[in-house]
Amino acid sequence: VVPTYWEDREAMHRLYSPIHIPSDTVQTHRLNVVVMILESFGKEYFGYFNKDIENGTYKGYTPFLDSLMAEGLTYKYSFGNGRKSIDGMPSILSGIPMFVEPFISTPFSLNTISSIAGELKKTGYHTSFFHGAKNGSMGFMGYALTSGFTDYYGRTEYNNDADFDGHWGIW
């Protein structure tokens, strides 16, 4: 004989069902996501990472970046995965390591590419890539758009050549 504890099977399933459908009224607070790629910029330049230098008085060279780092998620250690600027974007944004030649310069770069920007875009984020040099240099514009960035802003969009150093980019 099997004991019966619930006469109303529907009432039992409402309380003990393994299937739970969450309410669609949950409010979420989406954070801004900013990834800054700095080239040849050692940790010693940041005041944020060097609070113990000079008896705690070291300020570094990056007060604005230090203020952002204090408010956001910052990693103490990082890894270089390339030898040139052109190696950085695929490595940092898509997890593609440096090959014999830069990924951006290979036919592989024409494939569908997954990236942080593409994944964020799928969840409703608006994604933009900012590059302080000539549009199209090092393939950054093409890679940014192929990898899922909605917008690309380079020297042309910045539209103030007074800030351009004539060679490397906008300062």
C-alpha positions as CSV (number, residue, x, y, z in Angstrom):
1,V,0.0,0.0,0.0
2,V,1.4,3.4,-1.0
3,P,0.4,6.2,1.4
4,T,-1.3,9.3,-0.2
5,Y,-0.4,12.6,1.3
6,W,-1.8,14.9,-1.4
7,E,-5.3,14.5,-2.7
8,D,-4.9,17.5,-5.1
9,R,-2.0,16.5,-7.3
10,E,-1.8,20.1,-8.9
11,A,-1.4,21.7,-5.5
12,M,1.5,19.3,-4.8
13,H,3.2,20.1,-8.1
14,R,2.9,23.8,-7.4
15,L,4.8,23.4,-4.2
16,Y,7.3,20.7,-5.0
17,S,7.9,20.8,-8.7
18,P,11.5,20.8,-9.8
19,I,10.6,23.2,-12.6
20,H,10.7,26.8,-11.5
21,I,10.1,29.6,-13.9
22,P,11.7,32.9,-12.6
23,S,9.8,36.1,-12.7
24,D,10.6,38.4,-15.6
25,T,10.4,41.4,-13.4
26,V,13.9,41.0,-11.9
27,Q,15.8,44.3,-12.2
28,T,19.4,44.1,-13.2
29,H,22.1,46.7,-12.9
30,R,24.4,46.4,-15.9
31,L,27.9,47.7,-15.4
32,N,30.0,49.4,-17.9
33,V,32.7,47.3,-19.4
34,V,35.9,49.1,-20.4
35,V,39.0,47.3,-21.7
36,M,42.0,49.6,-22.1
37,I,44.9,48.3,-24.2
38,L,48.2,50.2,-23.4
39,E,51.3,49.4,-25.3
40,S,54.8,49.4,-23.7
41,F,53.3,50.7,-20.5
42,G,54.8,49.1,-17.4
43,K,53.3,48.7,-14.0
44,E,55.8,51.1,-12.6
45,Y,54.1,54.1,-14.2
46,F,50.9,53.6,-12.2
47,G,50.5,55.1,-8.8
48,Y,47.7,52.6,-8.2
49,F,50.0,49.6,-8.3
50,N,52.9,51.3,-6.4
51,K,51.4,52.7,-3.2
52,D,54.3,51.5,-1.1
53,I,57.0,53.3,-3.1
54,E,58.7,56.4,-1.7
55,N,57.1,55.9,1.7
56,G,53.6,55.9,0.3
57,T,54.0,59.2,-1.5
58,Y,54.5,57.9,-5.1
59,K,51.9,59.3,-7.4
60,G,52.9,57.8,-10.7
61,Y,52.1,59.3,-14.1
62,T,48.5,58.2,-14.5
63,P,46.2,60.0,-12.0
64,F,43.1,59.6,-14.2
65,L,43.7,55.9,-14.9
66,D,44.5,55.4,-11.2
67,S,41.2,56.9,-10.3
68,L,39.4,54.5,-12.7
69,M,41.3,51.5,-11.3
70,A,40.3,52.4,-7.8
71,E,36.6,52.3,-8.8
72,G,36.6,49.2,-11.0
73,L,37.8,45.7,-11.4
74,T,41.5,45.8,-11.9
75,Y,44.0,42.9,-12.2
76,K,47.3,43.1,-10.5
77,Y,49.1,40.9,-13.0
78,S,48.8,40.6,-16.8
79,F,50.5,38.7,-19.6
80,G,52.0,39.9,-22.9
81,N,51.0,37.6,-25.8
82,G,52.7,39.3,-28.7
83,R,55.6,41.3,-29.9
84,K,53.9,44.1,-31.8
85,S,50.8,46.3,-31.6
86,I,49.1,44.2,-34.3
87,D,49.2,41.1,-32.0
88,G,47.4,42.8,-29.1
89,M,43.7,43.0,-30.2
90,P,43.2,39.3,-31.2
91,S,45.0,38.2,-28.0
92,I,43.3,40.5,-25.5
93,L,39.8,40.6,-27.0
94,S,39.5,37.1,-28.6
95,G,42.0,35.0,-26.8
96,I,43.9,34.3,-30.0
97,P,47.6,34.0,-29.4
98,M,50.3,35.4,-31.7
99,F,51.2,33.1,-34.6
100,V,54.2,33.2,-36.8
101,E,52.7,36.2,-38.5
102,P,50.1,38.5,-36.9
103,F,46.6,37.0,-36.9
104,I,45.1,40.2,-38.4
105,S,47.3,39.7,-41.5
106,T,46.3,36.1,-42.1
107,P,43.4,34.7,-44.1
108,F,42.1,33.3,-40.7
109,S,41.0,36.8,-39.7
110,L,38.3,36.6,-42.4
111,N,36.5,33.8,-40.4
112,T,33.8,34.5,-37.9
113,I,35.5,35.6,-34.7
114,S,34.3,35.4,-31.2
115,S,35.3,38.3,-28.9
116,I,34.5,40.1,-25.7
117,A,32.7,42.8,-27.8
118,G,30.6,40.2,-29.7
119,E,29.5,38.4,-26.5
120,L,28.6,41.7,-24.8
121,K,26.7,42.8,-27.9
122,K,24.6,39.6,-27.8
123,T,23.4,40.6,-24.3
124,G,22.4,44.1,-25.4
125,Y,25.5,46.1,-24.7
126,H,26.6,48.8,-27.2
127,T,30.2,48.3,-28.1
128,S,32.7,50.8,-29.4
129,F,36.4,50.6,-30.2
130,F,38.6,53.8,-29.9
131,H,42.0,53.9,-31.7
132,G,44.1,57.0,-31.6
133,A,45.9,56.5,-34.9
134,K,45.0,56.6,-38.6
135,N,41.9,54.7,-39.5
136,G,42.7,51.3,-40.9
137,S,46.3,51.2,-39.6
138,M,47.4,47.8,-38.4
139,G,44.0,46.3,-39.4
140,F,42.5,47.5,-36.2
141,M,39.3,48.9,-37.8
142,G,38.6,45.8,-39.7
143,Y,39.3,43.5,-36.8
144,A,37.1,45.7,-34.5
145,L,34.1,45.5,-36.8
146,T,34.7,41.8,-37.6
147,S,35.0,40.8,-34.0
148,G,31.6,42.4,-33.0
149,F,32.2,46.1,-32.1
150,T,29.2,48.2,-33.2
151,D,31.3,51.3,-33.8
152,Y,34.9,52.2,-34.6
153,Y,36.3,55.6,-33.8
154,G,39.8,56.5,-35.1
155,R,41.7,59.6,-36.0
156,T,39.2,60.6,-38.7
157,E,36.2,60.5,-36.3
158,Y,38.2,62.3,-33.6
159,N,38.5,65.2,-36.1
160,N,41.1,67.3,-34.4
161,D,44.5,67.0,-36.1
162,A,46.0,69.5,-33.6
163,D,46.2,66.5,-31.2
164,F,47.9,64.2,-33.8
165,D,51.6,63.8,-33.4
166,G,52.2,63.3,-37.1
167,H,53.3,59.7,-36.7
168,W,52.0,57.5,-33.8
169,G,48.6,58.9,-33.0
170,I,46.5,61.3,-31.0
171,W,48.0,62.6,-27.7
